[in-house]
C-alpha cells in the first residue's frame, strides 16, 4: 500500500481485476478505493476478461507469464516520463 500511496499523487491508478462479487465494496471498507481513479472488478460487473485481452508490461518475466496464461503479450521498454497521459 505504501507504493500505491506514493504513486497516487503523481499517476492515474486503476484496479482491473477478475475478483469476486463485492471486491469494490471491500476497497471502500478498507478506505483505499479513493486511491484509484478507476476500479473495474469483473465480479461486480458480472463479466470476465474477453477473448483477445492484451497484456503490456516492461518486465520480460511478466510478459512471459501472461503468454503462458493464454493472453496476447507485448513487451514494451517505454518508461513513464513527465507529460505522459497516466501522470497527474
PLY file of the C-alpha trace (Angstrom):
ply
format ascii 1.0
element vertex 88
property float x
property float y
property float z
element edge 87
property int vertex1
property int vertex2
end_header
0.00 0.00 0.00
2.92 2.32 0.58
3.82 2.21 -3.11
0.23 2.97 -4.13
0.08 5.90 -1.73
3.35 7.26 -3.16
2.23 6.85 -6.78
-1.29 8.25 -6.31
-0.36 11.96 -6.26
1.61 11.62 -9.50
-0.13 8.95 -11.60
-3.63 7.86 -12.54
-4.12 4.44 -10.94
-6.62 1.70 -11.73
-7.75 -1.65 -10.39
-8.66 -4.04 -13.20
-9.42 -7.35 -11.58
-11.17 -10.68 -12.07
-12.09 -10.55 -8.39
-15.30 -11.91 -6.89
-18.51 -10.00 -6.33
-18.07 -7.44 -3.55
-14.42 -6.53 -4.15
-15.24 -2.86 -4.85
-17.12 -2.75 -1.54
-14.09 -4.22 0.24
-11.86 -1.50 -1.22
-14.25 1.09 0.20
-14.33 -0.63 3.61
-10.53 -0.73 3.66
-10.60 3.01 2.86
-8.35 2.63 -0.15
-10.81 2.93 -3.05
-10.16 6.69 -3.19
-6.54 5.96 -4.19
-7.72 4.67 -7.57
-9.13 6.70 -10.45
-10.83 3.65 -11.98
-11.99 0.45 -10.30
-13.25 -2.32 -12.53
-13.89 -5.69 -10.93
-15.37 -8.38 -13.13
-17.36 -9.94 -10.27
-19.11 -6.64 -9.60
-19.75 -6.11 -13.32
-20.86 -9.69 -13.99
-18.32 -10.19 -16.77
-14.95 -11.88 -17.37
-11.94 -10.80 -19.40
-12.86 -11.04 -23.06
-11.02 -13.06 -25.67
-8.25 -11.01 -27.17
-7.11 -9.45 -23.88
-3.70 -7.86 -24.39
-1.09 -7.70 -21.62
1.59 -4.98 -21.91
4.49 -4.79 -19.47
8.15 -3.80 -19.31
9.28 -6.87 -17.34
10.16 -9.88 -19.51
9.12 -12.37 -16.80
5.65 -10.81 -16.52
5.22 -10.82 -20.29
6.27 -14.49 -20.49
3.84 -15.42 -17.70
0.99 -13.65 -19.50
1.78 -15.65 -22.63
1.69 -18.90 -20.67
-1.75 -17.90 -19.39
-3.03 -17.52 -22.94
-3.00 -13.72 -23.16
-1.60 -11.82 -26.10
1.53 -10.29 -24.64
3.58 -7.25 -25.64
6.95 -6.34 -24.19
7.41 -2.57 -24.00
10.51 -0.72 -22.89
8.66 2.60 -22.70
9.19 4.19 -19.30
6.82 6.77 -17.77
8.12 10.29 -18.10
6.75 13.74 -17.46
3.74 14.57 -19.60
2.53 11.04 -20.25
-1.28 10.60 -20.11
-1.17 8.48 -16.95
0.56 11.23 -14.97
-1.45 13.73 -12.98
0 1
1 2
2 3
3 4
4 5
5 6
6 7
7 8
8 9
9 10
10 11
11 12
12 13
13 14
14 15
15 16
16 17
17 18
18 19
19 20
20 21
21 22
22 23
23 24
24 25
25 26
26 27
27 28
28 29
29 30
30 31
31 32
32 33
33 34
34 35
35 36
36 37
37 38
38 39
39 40
40 41
41 42
42 43
43 44
44 45
45 46
46 47
47 48
48 49
49 50
50 51
51 52
52 53
53 54
54 55
55 56
56 57
57 58
58 59
59 60
60 61
61 62
62 63
63 64
64 65
65 66
66 67
67 68
68 69
69 70
70 71
71 72
72 73
73 74
74 75
75 76
76 77
77 78
78 79
79 80
80 81
81 82
82 83
83 84
84 85
85 86
86 87
